[in-house]
Amino acid sequence: MPKHPHNHDPLDELLRPPQGETEEDRVIRLAQEAEARRRSQAIDESIKAERIEQKKKSVVRLLLLGQSESGKSTTLRHFQRLYTPSAFRAERILWRSVIQLNVVRSVRTILDAVSTARPPLPPPPSDIQSPAEESEDDALSVPHDIDLLKMRLSPLHHVEALLIAKLIPPSQDDTWAPMTASSAGGTLVSPYHYPAYYHRPDQRWHHSQEVFVRPGATSWKGVLAKSFPCATSGRPNSIDDASSTGVTRDEAQQVLHACCGDIISLWNNHFVRQLLTTRKIRLEEAPGFFLNDLQRVTALNYIPSDDDVLRARLKTVGVSEYRCEMEASAGREHGTEWRIVDVGGSRSQVATWVPFFDDVDAIIFLAPISAFDQVLSEDRTVNRLEDSVLLWKAICSNKLLANVDLVLFLNKCDILEAKLKSGIRLAKYVRSYGDRANDLETACKYFRSKFSAIHREYSPLPRKFYGFCTSVTDTTTTAGILASVRDMVVRRHLKQSRLM
């Protein structure tokens, strides 16, 4: 092995001018080296400036907590509508398939209830049984016109299968969850057989099933966006835009349009309304209810409005982090990056909340106070309001969150008001309510006082209570509340960052 001098520099040979280099070649080489140094220096300066900008950039972390169907996803959509309006409008067309499925599922709920009702029978002799001896539900016999409507609406079975295949990526084959009484507001069980390409051909479902989606790169929005190329460019944002692009007509919309009259007849049928009341199935209280807007949402040129997107129901499971930067039109916090984490609300997913408690600026906890007369779909022995109270106690007492601001949304006040006005007594389900007035104002004041007392008693350190009575489908009121929450969170964040 040849020996090199002690002061030998291996790079010296590489940097040494090539032998036989002419003066012209030398000038070209030096110019190229100078250009390479200039580019390298520019890249270094760009990286340095980016790092400085990242340090200056404000990142606000917000966590949405609450039981299933408490309104977390709707609250997130409110944030997107208010503070990233361009992106929100660009995605409206993608929600049409979800709304189509919501309509089909509502019809399905009605037809399943009808299928378990007694078929029409000739009136029995008076000496065998009198009507007074029959139960209220048994006394309801399915009229023949309902059977005709069921037959005419049979194409919706195919539409339901089509929409599910459209919303769920092929990689997700387990995206099914029981859609029990909690979803429809009452008890509902009926055998229903899905097409063979959805489930095993020999499998029959004894409960209605609710579709759910998972977050990730292969999300339902990404799948649908391929069908609507204009969605990523911000169009269509209006009916005229949508009509000009030719993306508004699809098989599901055409079938719903053709069945619109029959669906309206089914929904307005006196027998159906009486049956749903008897079974305590309250479709109007369930998320994703559009049966009162059928002519509009089944129109061939239908494009979802902002309110439609907020009202749409699509169950999500798992933990999703949404990153968005305030747009210039959204307010003075332009440039602030918001990281909003939406976690699953079912009992099995509560354990996944804790890892996200670290480094969070604020938590919005949603308690659906309208659910005082409902039970959990996962455990039908547990009252939903009681479950919200237990979750609120756990959050308030968690030492990891001792220095985190908690914002309470006593949600779905519009549904609560409708229930109280219909004659449902809150004191029947909440004994401590006593003989207080059975109205919305008194009920909200009572619930706010109870949750505030829990916050004060269980918090490891004293902190201010932020409580709002909300209906997240009320865009005007919710916009004002979210603006207050935004300002509070930003002030807290700047104070912790020692910028205030």
Secondary structure, DSSP 4 states (H G I P E B T S, - for coil): -PPPPTT--HHHHHHSPPTT--HHHHHHHHHHHHHHHHHHHHHHHHHHHHHHHHHHS-EEEEEEEESTTSSHHHHHHHHHHHHSHHHHHHTGGGGHHHHHHHHHHHHHHHHHHHHTSBPP-PPPPTTT--GGGS-TTTT-B--HHHHHHHHHTTHHHHHHHHHHHHHS-TT----EEE--HHHHTS-----B---TTTS-TT--BSS-EEEEE--STT-HHHHHHTT-GGGGGT---SHHHHHHHT-S--HHHHHHHHHHHHHHHHHH-HHHHHHHHHHT--GGGSTT--GGGHHHHTSTT----HHHHHH---EE-S-EEEEEE--GGG-TTTTPEEEEEE---SGGGGGGSGGGSTT-SEEEEEEEGGGGG-B-SS-TTSBHHHHHHHHHHHHHH-GGGTTSEEEEEEE-HHHHHHHHHTT--HHHH-GGGTT---SHHHHHHHHHHHHHHHHHHH-SS----EEEE--TT-HHHHHHHHHHHHHHHHHHHHHHTT--
